[in-house]
Amino acid sequence: MTLYSKIIGTGSYLPEQRVTNQELTDQLAAKGIETSDEWITTRSGIAARHFAAPEQKSSDLAVHAAKNALDMAGLQPNDIDLIIVASSTPDFFGSFPSTACIVQQKLGITNHGAAVDVQAVCSGFVYALSTADAFIRAGVHKNVLVIGAEVFSRILDFSDRTTCVLFGDGAGAVVLSASEEPGILATAMHADGSHSSILCMPHTFGGATAGEAYLYMDGPAVFKLAVSVLAKVADEALAKANMQAGQIDWLIPHQANLRIMSSTAKKLGLPMEKMVVTVDQHGNTSAASIPLALDAAVRDGRVKRGQNIMLEGVGGGFTWGAVLARF
């Protein structure tokens, strides 16, 4: 019998504080930083984002999303035998204990299943989902909770209008379970460390500090690389599954920039109507953006059982990847 992994539940969570472009513009203006709703929208497609409360950590957002995914899947927390959390903003400096372990504790899971974090920045959820798929296909785990959770507002330099207007906080989750029916059809992951400097948080451990402990992004360089790799990695996943782009029912890309997303859809020959867009309301939530968008589309009825979905992301590292799945 061939063993597959299948998404049986999705969930998401956004912090209560919603900040529109105008509200953020007003806050920045008070600091002498000029920007505008039109400037932000034109360059990114973003109209609003959510910021976590001071006491909220990535694990708190992750737990909310996980509970929603478990409810949809009809599983109890102790049915989960592996948790993988993708995050660039873990609960603890130095990334240990892992945010996945904290999520396990907060969910009340006592079965001593495994828990681990994955760090691939905005590609993190794709990397985590691909990893979970491999574990399930190998027969090592049965029910895996895959989460993307971020509090990017904590690492933004609010004196840099080119980055602080782009990001938001949130979490998304899926329950991936062993199945006799095809679910994850193909995956592809890549990285190129030679581009590590174009999107990073350059503060270093111990020795010399290469920069402030805030996100740094070379926007034009990131844009160019993202546009060049996203369609290619989607084509790679399609080829592995012996499928064509026309068989994709929904393209669900990393929600970073509407121009990048539109370019990818165009290169794949897909109409905009087949692409799930949440960047306008969520901003760039890094590893949380793909599962947030997936859950939104599942819960509003756009994504239906039996449809083919393409999930793809690109992020610091430089990393990129895609997952082709039958929902």
C-alpha atoms as one frame of an Amber mdcrd trajectory, in Angstrom:
protein
   0.000   0.000   0.000   1.300   3.437  -0.957   1.208   5.880   1.940   0.427
   9.532   1.332   0.074  12.605   3.531  -3.097  14.663   3.322  -4.206  17.998
   4.762  -7.244  17.223   6.919  -7.566  20.515   8.779  -6.553  24.158   8.485
  -6.547  26.997  10.977  -5.324  30.551  11.403  -5.152  33.405  13.850  -4.612
  37.152  13.558  -3.937  39.408  16.559  -6.746  41.770  17.501  -4.887  44.987
  16.644  -5.515  45.781  12.986  -3.469  48.683  11.623  -4.473  50.302   8.342
  -2.029  52.083   6.066  -3.440  55.429   7.115  -3.068  54.627  10.799   0.518
  53.496  10.276   1.243  56.540   8.121  -0.030  58.823  10.888   2.164  57.055
  13.473   5.233  57.366  11.258   4.491  61.013  10.449   4.631  61.777  14.169
   8.252  60.552  14.027   9.037  62.648  10.979   8.915  59.711   8.535   6.997
  60.408   5.354   4.915  57.778   3.578   1.307  57.414   2.430  -1.459  54.900
   1.885  -1.014  55.315  -1.881   2.770  54.761  -1.689   2.332  51.527   0.308
  -0.549  50.172  -1.765   1.060  50.911  -5.115   4.319  49.178  -4.242   2.991
  46.195  -2.317  -0.791  45.842  -2.545  -0.983  46.050   1.248  -3.845  47.983
   2.867  -3.634  46.733   6.473  -1.812  44.382   8.799  -2.177  43.017  12.349
   0.249  43.562  15.216   0.516  41.296  18.248  -0.118  42.652  21.715   3.034
  43.218  23.829   2.411  40.058  25.864   1.766  37.824  22.835   4.504  35.547
  21.554   4.713  33.468  18.395   3.682  30.398  20.387   0.490  32.133  21.547
  -0.529  32.908  17.975   0.468  29.388  16.920  -1.709  27.756  19.583  -4.814
  29.644  18.416  -4.210  28.573  14.817  -3.432  24.999  15.860  -6.657  24.641
  17.847  -8.673  25.794  14.837  -6.883  23.298  12.597  -7.424  20.472  15.102
 -11.122  21.311  15.347 -11.511  21.093  11.562  -9.553  17.832  11.484 -11.658
  16.333  14.262  -8.569  15.405  16.283  -7.523  15.920  19.872  -4.135  17.431
  20.765  -2.747  14.070  21.908  -3.461  12.605  18.471  -0.559  14.715  17.203
   2.775  12.872  17.214   4.925  15.593  15.633   4.810  19.397  15.719   6.830
  21.450  13.248   6.810  25.223  13.714   8.228  27.525  11.057   9.177  30.901
  12.503  11.828  33.600  12.251  10.579  35.169  15.479  10.770  32.331  18.036
   9.739  32.766  21.639  13.315  32.549  22.912  16.428  34.375  21.773  18.799
  31.744  20.425  15.766  29.668  19.405  15.780  27.297  22.364  13.761  25.825
  23.763  12.024  25.544  20.405   8.737  27.305  19.867   7.357  23.895  18.839
   8.059  22.573  22.348   6.300  25.578  23.863   3.303  25.011  21.566   3.215
  21.344  22.607   3.085  22.365  26.264   0.428  25.050  25.708  -1.756  22.595
  23.795  -1.533  20.156  26.693   0.037  17.376  24.598   1.467  14.727  26.929
   2.243  11.860  24.536   5.936  12.811  24.230   5.709  13.168  20.462   8.445
  15.059  18.678   8.552  18.843  18.332  10.953  20.909  16.256  11.338  24.346
  14.679  12.223  25.039  11.045  13.943  28.266   9.988  13.642  29.199   6.328
  12.072  32.640   6.854   9.208  33.241   4.401   9.720  29.799   2.823   9.460
  28.229   6.267   5.965  26.811   5.954   6.746  25.155   2.618   9.921  23.660
   4.121   7.987  22.475   7.196   5.170  20.969   5.147   7.662  19.177   2.882
   9.450  17.795   5.949   6.192  16.596   7.491   5.237  14.921   4.218   8.517
  13.007   4.167   8.067  11.785   7.758   4.542  10.563   7.055   5.444   8.845
   3.775   8.289   7.100   5.602   5.827   5.787   8.179   7.596   7.569  11.026
   4.682   9.823  12.035   0.917   9.694  11.531  -0.531  13.093  12.458   1.668
  16.165  12.107   0.788  19.689  13.149   2.548  22.114  10.779   2.485  25.759
  11.852   3.803  29.054  10.547   3.809  31.750  13.246   5.400  35.186  13.340
   5.556  38.383  15.382   7.562  40.320  12.800   6.530  43.625  14.350   9.195
  42.910  17.019  12.064  43.006  14.514  10.982  45.974  12.383  12.882  49.246
  12.279  10.072  51.802  12.349  12.427  54.473  11.074  12.805  52.541   7.792
   9.693  53.134   5.735  10.817  50.662   3.051  10.378  47.691   5.413   8.214
  48.643   8.389   5.099  49.147   6.239   5.300  45.676   4.670   5.122  43.188
   7.530   2.546  41.962  10.017   1.946  39.290  12.656  -0.131  36.137  12.509
  -0.190  32.344  12.471  -1.535  29.600  10.256  -1.610  25.833  10.715  -2.513
  22.585   9.020  -2.941  19.052  10.273  -1.202  16.667   7.891  -2.177  13.011
   8.312  -1.324   9.635   6.822  -3.772   8.648   4.096  -4.337   6.011   1.428
  -5.576   8.817  -0.845  -3.157  11.195  -2.581  -2.714  14.485  -0.739   0.724
  16.043  -1.093   1.554  15.264  -4.728   5.030  16.781  -5.026   7.437  19.074
  -3.212  10.528  21.053  -4.181  12.938  22.990  -1.949  16.012  25.061  -2.773
  18.449  27.518  -1.206  21.302  29.766  -2.314  23.358  31.063   0.589  25.302
  33.421  -1.662  22.328  35.792  -1.416  22.088  35.650   2.394  22.824  39.367
   2.801  19.855  40.723   0.827  17.243  39.759   3.421  18.433  39.237   6.962
  18.499  40.357  10.564  22.238  41.062  10.755  22.785  41.149  14.510  25.209
  38.329  15.336  25.988  36.254  18.432  28.978  36.877  20.660  31.419  38.592
  18.356  31.168  41.635  16.145  27.736  43.051  15.443  27.152  43.329  11.724
  24.166  45.630  12.113  21.201  46.444  14.292  18.874  43.687  15.490  16.238
  44.648  12.954  15.177  43.202   9.644  17.193  44.405   6.665  15.987  43.969
   3.092  17.411  44.970  -0.272  13.993  45.337  -1.874  14.993  45.425  -5.566
  17.318  42.423  -5.197  14.695  40.383  -3.343  12.053  41.311  -5.921  14.293
  40.238  -8.805  15.198  36.895  -7.251  11.639  36.132  -6.143  10.230  36.720
  -9.603  12.926  34.541 -11.163  12.520  31.475  -8.917   8.836  31.197  -7.967
   7.429  30.139 -11.339  10.396  27.797 -11.874   9.906  25.966  -8.583   6.168
  25.642  -9.258   6.980  24.126 -12.654   9.417  21.759 -10.952   6.737  20.480
  -8.559   4.286  20.099 -11.443   6.825  18.085 -13.433   7.414  15.744 -10.488
   3.654  15.069 -10.372   3.359  14.768 -14.184   0.898  17.653 -14.210   0.460
  20.904 -16.118  -0.115  24.405 -14.736  -3.637  24.356 -16.159  -4.520  21.619
 -13.655  -3.912  23.990 -10.727  -7.227  25.071  -9.226  -5.684  27.538  -6.781
  -2.299  29.209  -6.579  -1.554  30.145  -2.961   1.797  31.933  -2.916   3.694
  33.589  -0.107   1.848  36.853   0.509   4.720  39.314   0.252   4.028  41.646
  -2.618   1.112  41.663  -5.041   3.388  42.483  -7.983   5.550  39.400  -7.315
   2.466  37.236  -6.910   0.868  38.535 -10.104   4.078  37.983 -12.039   4.224
  34.362 -10.893   0.620  33.704 -11.902   1.274  35.250 -15.313   4.375  33.122
 -15.897   2.365  30.001 -15.021  -0.402  31.080 -17.383  -2.945  31.296 -14.569
  -5.598  34.021 -14.332  -5.625  36.224 -11.256  -8.984  34.692 -10.371  -7.149
  31.455  -9.530  -4.780  33.079  -7.061  -5.627  33.490  -3.377  -4.728  36.996
  -2.207  -4.683  38.036   1.450  -1.622  40.307   1.428  -3.923  43.316   1.198
  -5.324  42.643   4.682  -2.483  40.748   6.378   0.703  42.267   4.966   3.725
  39.993   4.770   3.511  37.577   7.696   6.559  35.564   6.592   6.180  31.849
   7.427   2.558  32.411   8.481   1.413  33.902   5.187   0.757  30.736   3.155
  -1.237  28.857   5.826  -3.132  32.061   6.662  -4.148  32.430   3.013  -4.964
  28.727   2.688  -7.219  28.764   5.746  -9.010  31.904   4.550  -9.751  30.280
   1.186 -10.843  26.989   2.751 -13.192  28.629   5.206 -14.831  30.954   2.668
 -15.459  28.010   0.349 -13.081  28.814  -2.489 -10.789  25.844  -1.881 -12.779
  22.612  -1.996 -11.987  18.967  -1.439 -10.436  17.320  -4.473  -8.995  20.532
  -5.884  -5.313  20.947  -6.701  -3.492  23.709  -4.829  -0.005  25.067  -5.378
   1.695  26.514  -2.303   4.978  28.337  -2.880   7.253  30.686  -1.035  10.527
  32.538  -1.187  12.487  34.037   1.680  15.742  34.994   3.307  18.566  32.530
   3.099  17.969  32.778   0.130  15.335  29.989   0.203  12.434  28.983  -1.989
  10.121  26.026  -2.443   6.744  24.705  -3.558   4.207  22.096  -2.495   1.613
  20.734  -4.911  -1.294  19.137  -3.099  -4.757  17.730  -3.677  -6.861  19.197
  -0.925
